[in-house]
Amino acid sequence: MSQDKKRYYNRVRRTCLKHDINIVYDGVPKNMRSVELLKDGQLLMGDYAEDRNPLDINWQRLHKDLTNPLDINWQRLHKDLTKYGFTGGVK
């Protein structure tokens, strides 16, 4: 477990160095509240604590999100637009 966490931390860190992405931590060591990956000031992704317990950063998920292209769920987006009253379109 610990080795996997270190492995994916290093993969995320090296990917961020290669693409000039900043890793921003919020909190103090042993009590992190969040970690964010920022590119030119824009939030790419982050991991946040959901309660008062320290954040257990999921480096494997961050690495997967960082290296895989965005998989857009068009069906869900269409349903959301329809739910808010945006229907029809150009044919």
C-alpha positions as a printed NumPy array, in Angstrom:
array([[  0.   ,   0.   ,   0.   ],
       [  2.664,   2.454,   1.037],
       [  4.821,   1.567,  -1.968],
       [  1.904,   2.14 ,  -4.363],
       [  1.2  ,   5.533,  -2.804],
       [  4.849,   6.548,  -3.196],
       [  4.965,   5.196,  -6.759],
       [  1.944,   7.238,  -7.851],
       [  3.083,  10.324,  -5.931],
       [  6.328,  10.213,  -7.911],
       [  4.48 ,   9.685, -11.197],
       [  2.215,  12.665, -10.5  ],
       [  5.173,  14.813,  -9.406],
       [  7.212,  13.956, -12.522],
       [  4.223,  14.541, -14.838],
       [  3.629,  17.9  , -13.175],
       [  7.295,  18.863, -13.569],
       [  7.271,  17.904, -17.246],
       [  4.144,  19.946, -18.032],
       [  4.79 ,  22.887, -15.662],
       [  1.848,  22.066, -13.364],
       [  1.971,  23.312,  -9.778],
       [  1.074,  21.062,  -6.85 ],
       [ -0.513,  23.184,  -4.105],
       [ -1.089,  21.764,  -0.628],
       [ -3.436,  23.235,   1.981],
       [ -2.672,  22.338,   5.583],
       [  0.36 ,  21.233,   7.52 ],
       [  2.324,  17.977,   7.302],
       [  0.366,  15.06 ,   8.791],
       [ -2.843,  17.144,   8.576],
       [ -3.394,  18.041,   4.901],
       [ -6.813,  19.433,   4.001],
       [ -6.416,  19.457,   0.218],
       [ -4.048,  19.097,  -2.708],
       [ -4.662,  20.891,  -6.023],
       [ -2.954,  20.638,  -9.404],
       [ -2.821,  24.066, -11.07 ],
       [ -1.737,  24.979, -14.607],
       [ -1.353,  28.717, -15.282],
       [ -3.508,  29.454, -12.232],
       [ -6.356,  27.219, -13.428],
       [ -7.447,  24.242, -11.338],
       [ -6.977,  20.984, -13.248],
       [ -7.986,  18.64 , -10.435],
       [ -7.791,  18.282,  -6.715],
       [ -8.334,  16.018,  -3.766],
       [-10.107,  17.371,  -0.679],
       [-10.776,  16.171,   2.869],
       [-14.468,  15.54 ,   3.438],
       [-14.451,  15.753,   7.222],
       [-12.171,  16.743,  10.088],
       [ -9.819,  13.831,   9.487],
       [ -6.561,  14.471,   7.618],
       [ -6.669,  13.973,   3.851],
       [ -5.387,  10.649,   2.557],
       [ -4.303,  11.801,  -0.912],
       [ -5.285,   9.371,  -3.658],
       [ -2.217,   9.753,  -5.888],
       [ -3.269,   6.852,  -8.115],
       [ -6.57 ,   8.578,  -9.013],
       [ -4.778,  11.893,  -9.591],
       [ -2.246,  10.183, -11.886],
       [ -5.021,   8.429, -13.84 ],
       [ -6.961,  11.7  , -14.233],
       [ -3.811,  13.541, -15.263],
       [ -2.613,  11.059, -17.884],
       [ -5.874,   9.84 , -19.441],
       [ -7.781,  12.047, -21.844],
       [-11.089,  13.456, -20.719],
       [-13.907,  10.989, -21.267],
       [-16.983,  13.169, -21.728],
       [-20.3  ,  11.587, -20.803],
       [-22.441,  13.259, -23.484],
       [-25.588,  11.391, -22.447],
       [-25.367,  12.743, -18.888],
       [-24.699,  16.271, -20.172],
       [-27.717,  16.037, -22.503],
       [-29.945,  14.893, -19.634],
       [-28.684,  17.75 , -17.442],
       [-29.386,  20.33 , -20.179],
       [-32.86 ,  18.912, -20.741],
       [-33.533,  18.977, -17.003],
       [-32.8  ,  22.726, -16.969],
       [-35.098,  23.356, -19.946],
       [-32.523,  23.528, -22.746],
       [-34.067,  21.371, -25.477],
       [-33.861,  21.14 , -29.251],
       [-30.956,  22.336, -31.282],
       [-29.692,  22.942, -34.805],
       [-30.383,  20.092, -37.229]])
